[in-house]
Every structure is written in structure tokens, then in C-alpha cells.
Amino acid sequence: MKEERNGALVRLELDSDGFAKAERLVAYEIGNALLMLNLELQQHLKLRAEEYQVYLLIVLSTVQRFARAASPDDAFVDSTPLPDSHTGTISRRRIADVLGIPVETVRRIVARFLDAGLIVERRRGGLASHGGMLGIPSGDDPHEKITRRLITSINSLLRLGVIEALSKE
């Protein structure tokens, strides 16, 4: 996480000593945050756990090319849908391999997603989310709520002395 503070770049980093002193509480904070974030999204999308994992993997695969670009196009860092030229796809077989579930299970889940319009299929079986966003098209957006929950977790780690802010001129 970076921000400008008095003209200096601030970066949060792990304090190894602080982590060692509070490891159990850190594990709880991180585990609780991950569980709550996942449950919240899963409920928002009205998906079962395995379906949610498949959907999340498709969304992340859609956005990965754009997110890893040396300098992502600023026109698309907000919620503007990504054009196909900026997105990636993932195959049913790759989803099965990554999640360790049978390909036939992935096929059934993907068929339901396609029928519901939750995802799209592109060239040669490549699956992608609509515009690289996490949500049902025309549904309400869970991103701000999720970001707030994540910040709460980061603040807990700061309070525990596990994260320190470093300034770089």
C-alpha cells in the first residue's frame, strides 16, 4: 500500500519481530478477514462455495493481463468495463486443475453461469467475466464494502504492531 505523506512515499511492510510476537492473533485476523470477505461475496453473488471459487477464478483470470501490465491503462482502473483486448480468459480444464475439482463439475457450473449470463465464452473455450468486474451485470457493486473490510483488517495488523510504515523520499 502506498500513499503520499508530506511529499514522501509511504509503504507498509511486515515487521518480522512484531509478527513473531503476535502470530496467533495475526493468523486470526487474516483468517477472519478472508472468511468474511469470501462469505460476503459468495452471498452477494448467491453462489455455493465451489461455484464461488470457480467464478472468482474466472474473474481474476479475466483481469490478470490488465493488472500485471507494466503500466495499466488509466482509462480502465475504475469500474469502466475492460475491452476484450485488455482481458484474459481461462479454460474449463485449467479451472479444474487450479481448484483440484473434476472437469465435469466445472463444466456443469460453467454451463449454469453461461445460462445465467454471469460469464461469457470467447475464442476456443476461453471463459471471462463481463468487463473484468466481480459482480452480476447490472447488480449492485460489492467492491467498496469489501475494501472497507480489508482496511479494517489492515488497521488491526497495524494496531498489533505487525505492519510498519516506511517513508521513502
C-alpha positions, 0 to 999 in steps of 0.5 A: 500500500502506498500513499503520499505523506508530506511529499514522501512515499509511504509503504507498509511492510511486515515487521518480522519481530512484531509478527513473531510476537503476535502470530496467533492473533495475526493468523486470526485476523487474516483468517477472519478477514478472508472468511468474511470477505469470501462469505460476503461475496459468495452471498452477494453473488448467491453462489455455493462455495465451489461455484464461488471459487470457480467464478472468482477464478474466472474473474481474476483470470479475466483481469490478470493481463490488465493488472500485471501490465507494466503500466495499466491503462488509466482509462480502465482502473475504475469500474469502466468495463475492460475491452476484450483486448485488455482481458484474459480468459481461462479454460474449463480444464485449467479451472479444474486443475487450479481448484483440484475439482473434476472437469465435469463439475466445472463444466456443469457450473460453467454451463449454469453461469453461461445460462445465467449470463454471469460469464461469457465464452470467447475464442476456443473455450476461453471463459471471462467475466463481463468487463473484468468486474466481480459482480452480476451485470447490472447488480449492485457493486460489492467492491467498496464494502469489501475494501472497507473490510480489508482496511479494517483488517489492515488497521488491526495488523497495524494496531498489533504492531505487525505492519510498519510504515516506511517513508521513502523520499 
